[in-house]
Amino acid sequence: MVALDETNSTRDSSPESTTSTLSCITVMDRSSTARNSIAASDTPPTSVGETSTDAPDASKSDNKVERRRSGRVRQSIATYNDTILAGTAIHTPRKYLEAEAAKNRTVSGDTLVGNIDEPAQRLLDEATEKLDPAWDLNDLQEDATTVAEASTVKRRESTRLSKLKGAASAIASAPSALRKRTREAMDSRKQKMTALGGDKGKIMQSTEEEVDITEVEEHISKRKRISKSPATVAALSQSKPIAEACFKKKTWQNHGMYIGQSRGFKANHTEAQNKQEQKAAGIIATTAQKRENWALPLPMFTWEKHLMDDPTDEWFNFELPYEVYNTQGRKIKPHDWHRISKNRYVGDAARIKPNPNLSVCECDKWGTVCDENCHNRVMRYECDDSNCKVTAERCTNRQFAELKRRTEKKENKREPNAYDVGVEVMPTRDRGFGVRAARTFDPGQIIVEYTGEVIDQNECDRRMREEYANNQCFYIMRFENKLFIDATKGSIARFVNHSCAPNCEMSTMTVNGEPRMALFAGPNGIGTGEELTYDYNFEDFGDAKTKCLCGAPTCRGTLGKKESLAAGVKRKAQNLLDAILPKPDEDRSSKRRKVANAVRSQIAKTTHAVNTVAASATQAIEQSRSREARLARRHSSGDALVRQPGKLKKVSANARQDAPSSSSSSPPPRSPRQAHSKRERLTTVLKSSTRTLKSTTQSQLTRYFASSTQVTAAAAPAPAPQIPELDFGDYEELAPQGKSGGRLRPTTMRPGLQRPQTSASMKSVAATVRSGVVRSVRGPRKAAAMVRYGLQDGAGSGETIRRVLVDDE
Ligand SMILES: C[S@@+](CC[C@H](N)C(=O)[O-])C[C@H]1O[C@@H](n2cnc3c(N)ncnc32)[C@H](O)[C@@H]1O
């Protein structure tokens, strides 16, 4: 059926008009108009189309349908169109049809057949076709129109009216065919369900025995109505297990979120990577272990401990998962922290001009994407559109740009969220505040920029002397061009603590000609919740010797500069010896043999350590040689920072030629000092470390054996060591002052002096001395004891003490 869209009923017939001739025509849904209009009043209720409770008021419905029909008939007369009737017209969008259908609804409810849903409609169509193929519904529509028209104009009844009546009765009988089809469909569904659900299928069967099939059919076609029927509600609830049969539960729903994750699980790797790594490391859980895990899913990495209560198992500290103690929402903001998100050049530092961009990347010429061989990356320059022709999407050397994108305010002025920022301040147990990751970071990924006030050397000295003299924490970092960043006012990066085994690196890059410093993830990446640390290598701690609390197995003991190779070897040897030498209060005689054995094995280990150090030093020397050769070649070709492709090829060709002879050849011509210095330094370090180790080991062993001999001798009846009696009568100790410790002055010269605060400690030192052995004495007490008793700095256990009087002033 075709009707005029009332809103577009006036067509624009001008030649300029671009309106399609069909644009104002609405193709009505046949089923919902012609057939409905016919069937509305005299079709008996069907099991599909209606229920008795909600059936529309017939009288009202009739009136309405009659009135509407006449209106539509009038419109359709003017707009008959063969194209549309033949079904080749473009159909009006569904929403308009629906709107139209809504208009057609009667006041008392939906028309009887009009609200049959789509599958039912299809069935009805098919049923109608089967009933009488000799006539066509289109004819009926025409006839209906004609009849309606005739009745409007009060003409003689058409002879086709008989056909119409036949059609009407055919449609009346259609629902019974439809019902049959529906029943068939229900049967087939039942069979499917039985095949699917086994027992659940049976449940369905028994349910259906109890519930009237008509109601179920009604449920299929008219969900809204049937939901009100208690019987159908029961039927629906009975069919729930079938839904369960269709949707399998996910494994984690039964076994917990951490199923399959073991202690080796790395949060920053994918499941597949983790599985691969664990398989390689041989720590994939056995089937038995997995079964244990199934019993009760516990927090990740702790289930093993709780469920497999095996005392021989390796135990580890329990830490709440990050998600549990995560402080999102209650951000910590230390009260004395003034945040600066961009470097601020202060005083004379502001006059120092930034470096121009000296490096150019040529990755586009080689077809690479600025990987680790990118010239800019090697020279610590960030790529941008001025120095790199690889597109921003492909270039992987635009870290600061990535950071900016992540952390700047979004377009809608929204602050970046915790994940974008990626770091948050947290309190630590013993090191003040620290910083932890609020997300994962890939190896080498930028984390946070270290910003603050950029100052020069003079200003740095002044601040250290005047402003920070009494501070516990220092935030000044050495920067480029003899400048420093003071992050006392600065970014969150200032809270990152030191570790001797860090997971991050602090490094500087030149970004658009300006040096900038940031924290980058280390080679293992960072997992969510991990504390971020880097190696301070802090020269200013050289004297102060702040005790390092990082807890790493390779901890150097104090915050300070990285120790030289020789110092490291010495410290390690010392540690080894300390570990095996008996403590003064131990019964050494009974342990002597054991200790001697231990010493022997330690000597073997130490020799091995020296050999390893020697090997790595030799390797470092070799590396430095080839690097220097490369540098020198670049210099000699006049090619400093901006590489030309032609020259580059020449240089690399030269390098290949020279390669075999480079190790034995003389140092490069342009920078002999540079070329020599590192190699010589390393050689010297190696020699001195070996020497130191040897002498340390020897002296320690000599001392040990000497002392143990002494003690053994003392165990036999031997005279006790002659320790002079100490007399505090003549001297008084001043309170310790600063690092120098207590000073001793004769009381007679200073009658007004107060009694010393630390006399107790002095007395305890004296008591130690009386016992014949000096234990390790540190700090002011040590200083005082050194002055008073003439101790050598670094005196160890087992030394005999001489008393030295302090000269009178
Ligand atoms: C740059 S600040 C780090 C943030 C500092 N924890 C805070 O609360 O402001 C450096 C100071 O932190 C402390 N610190 C950092 N790492 C440490 C460590 N591993 N052991 C002991 N103290 C540490 C030291 O006092 C150091 O002076």
PDBQT file of the ligand as one rigid body, heavy atoms in Angstrom, charges set to zero:
ROOT
HETATM    1  C1  LIG A 901      66.043  12.967  46.496  1.00  0.00    +0.000 C 
HETATM    2  S1  LIG A 901      65.573  12.597  48.080  1.00  0.00    +0.000 S 
HETATM    3  C2  LIG A 901      64.463  11.284  47.909  1.00  0.00    +0.000 C 
HETATM    4  C3  LIG A 901      63.137  11.551  48.538  1.00  0.00    +0.000 C 
HETATM    5  C4  LIG A 901      63.158  11.514  50.015  1.00  0.00    +0.000 C 
HETATM    6  N1  LIG A 901      63.026  10.138  50.480  1.00  0.00    +0.000 N 
HETATM    7  C5  LIG A 901      62.072  12.382  50.588  1.00  0.00    +0.000 C 
HETATM    8  O1  LIG A 901      61.309  11.929  51.432  1.00  0.00    +0.000 OA
HETATM    9  O2  LIG A 901      61.970  13.527  50.190  1.00  0.00    +0.000 OA
HETATM   10  C6  LIG A 901      67.048  11.928  48.670  1.00  0.00    +0.000 C 
HETATM   11  C7  LIG A 901      67.035  11.602  50.123  1.00  0.00    +0.000 C 
HETATM   12  O3  LIG A 901      66.254  10.468  50.401  1.00  0.00    +0.000 OA
HETATM   13  C8  LIG A 901      66.915   9.635  51.328  1.00  0.00    +0.000 C 
HETATM   14  N2  LIG A 901      67.198   8.370  50.668  1.00  0.00    +0.000 N 
HETATM   15  C9  LIG A 901      66.947   8.089  49.396  1.00  0.00    +0.000 A 
HETATM   16  N3  LIG A 901      67.299   6.823  49.122  1.00  0.00    +0.000 NA
HETATM   17  C10 LIG A 901      67.790   6.302  50.233  1.00  0.00    +0.000 A 
HETATM   18  C11 LIG A 901      68.332   5.029  50.570  1.00  0.00    +0.000 A 
HETATM   19  N4  LIG A 901      68.412   4.047  49.713  1.00  0.00    +0.000 N 
HETATM   20  N5  LIG A 901      68.736   4.842  51.820  1.00  0.00    +0.000 NA
HETATM   21  C12 LIG A 901      68.638   5.810  52.726  1.00  0.00    +0.000 A 
HETATM   22  N6  LIG A 901      68.152   7.026  52.468  1.00  0.00    +0.000 NA
HETATM   23  C13 LIG A 901      67.719   7.289  51.235  1.00  0.00    +0.000 A 
HETATM   24  C14 LIG A 901      68.190  10.326  51.707  1.00  0.00    +0.000 C 
HETATM   25  O4  LIG A 901      67.958  11.019  52.885  1.00  0.00    +0.000 OA
HETATM   26  C15 LIG A 901      68.392  11.295  50.586  1.00  0.00    +0.000 C 
HETATM   27  O5  LIG A 901      69.019  12.463  51.021  1.00  0.00    +0.000 OA
ENDROOT
TORSDOF 0
